[in-house]
Each structure stands twice: as structure tokens, then as C-alpha cells.
Amino acid sequence: MAEQHQILDPIIPIDDLSSKRSLRDLPWWLVAILLIAVYAFYVMTSNENYNEAFIFIKSGFIITVKTTLISFSIAILFGLFAGLGRISKNLVINNLARLYVELIRGIPILVLIFFIALVGVPVLVDGLNNFGFWLYDRGIGILGKLFTAITNQDISMNARAIISLAVTYGAYLAEIFRAGIQSIVKGQTEAARSLGMSYAQAMRYVILPQAIRNVLPALGNDFVAMVKDSSLVSVLAVRDITQVARLYAGSTFRFRESYVTLAVMYLTVTVLLSILVQFVERRLKTHD
């Protein structure tokens, strides 16, 4: 009888498997970014030139945060109404919403910022002035005086930057809201209507709460993107951290210190926000 040889698989301890799996699943990219950020902040605190640049540039951080938060809050409203318009059965509303979304999404953000701030806002002011004169002719002097007193100088570049970002991102958020609403099965609407709710009530109390919950991760990602795109408002001389860094580099000729510090500040903020968005997304999946 031929000798039979039995080949046994090597037995790997469970502890070794779990350790290998944990090392494999470790987000090494995040570790690398954290190490870069820690080293950069160490240099900024120990090196006099970097420390001076950081102290100077961080003065624009409040403007960056304020611009982003206000712009995104307004953009959510624009996006919600435009998203509802995109699914409306009214031909006029649907086409107006589609026009807004396609028009804005077809133009680069930097061009839109210039156009809205330097062309759109003055046109809006002229329209308000003409409306004020129209009110004067109708004998409504108080409101007419209020609208005709508005000038271009009354609207600061900070306000124009906020309007520009809000209008721009509103078009992108509109598609997110549209997709979120359409992801809810039609049976939800039919069930709400069968309970006697109107279409508006069904949308407000049944559809929108579920849709907004579904699109929260996407909204968070767009908020992170707006934090980065807020640097574009520096072209309007808004004193955010990008503009302040440019002023510091131009006055001291320390370009390396200025832009390394600026990049690390943006990187730190966006990574922290991205981690927060991922945490919220995991919590939503766990709840599901």
C-alpha cells in the first residue's frame, strides 16, 4: 500500500489574525496626515518665522468660518427650494429650477464669484432703486425712499462673497435634495395622502424628514468643499485666511512660511470635518 502523506495547513493563532486585520484596516492615510499636521504645528511653534506667519494669518480665520457658515445656511435654503422645483409637476417652476441649476453648474465658481459680486449685485441694486421710484409714483413714499436710498457701497464685499457662494452652492445642493426626495418610495406619499394630508403636508411631515436624513452625509461633504472653496473669495479682497496670507507674503516676501502655514490650516480643518462627516455617516448606518 502506497504511503499516504497528509498535508496539514499551518494553524494561525486567532490573536495574530485579529492583529493583522486591525493593521490592515488602520487608516494609514489619516495617520500620515496627522503626523504631517503635528510636525507642521511643531515647526510653527518652534520656528520664529513660521510662528509669526501663523499669528498673522490666523486673524482671518473668523472671517473664513463666518463666510462659510452663513453661505452654506443660505445655500441650503436655495438648494431645498430648487430641489423641490426640480420635482414639481408645474411646468414653469420645474423649468425655472432646471434653468438655475444648469446655468450655475455650467460656469466655473471663480467666474461666478466675479459675476455675481461685480455684475449681479449692482444690477439688483438698480432694480431695487427702480422699484423704489415706482413706489414713489404710487404714493408709497416711505418704502420708496427706503429702496431708492440703497447704493452699491452699502453692500460690502463680504456680503457679496457670501451671496456668491450661497447662489453657487445652492445649485449643487439642489441636485442632492432632488435625489434624496426621489429616493423615498412613492408609497410614503400615497400613505400620507390616504391619511388626508395635502401634498405640501406630506412633503413637510413625511418625505422631507426622511430625505434630509438620507442626504446628510452628502451635505456634510459639500460643506467641507465649501470650506476649501471659500478661499476663492480672496479675489474680492475679503480678508479671509487666504487673503491675509497673500498680504503677509507680499509684505515680508516669506512665501514659504506663508503658504505652508495656510495649507496646513486648511488641511487640518478639512480633515477634522471629514472625520466628523464619516462619524455621522457611520452612526446613521448603525441606526439603520
Secondary structure, DSSP 4 states (H G I P E B T S, - for coil): -PPP-PPPPPPPPHHHHHHHHHHHHS-HHHHHHHHHHHHHHHHHHHSHHHHHHHHHHGGGHHHHHHHHHHHHHHHHHHHHHHHHHHT-S-HHHHHHHHHHHHHHHTS-HHHHHHHIIIIIHHHHHHHHHHHHHHHHHTT-HHHHHHHHT--GGGS-HHHHHHHHHHHHHHHHHHHHHHHHHHTS-HHHHHHHHHTT--HHHHIIIIIHHHHHHHHHHHHHHHHHHHHHHGGGGGGGT--SHHHHHHHHHHHH--HHHHHHHHHHHHHHHHHHHHHHHHHHHHHHHHH-
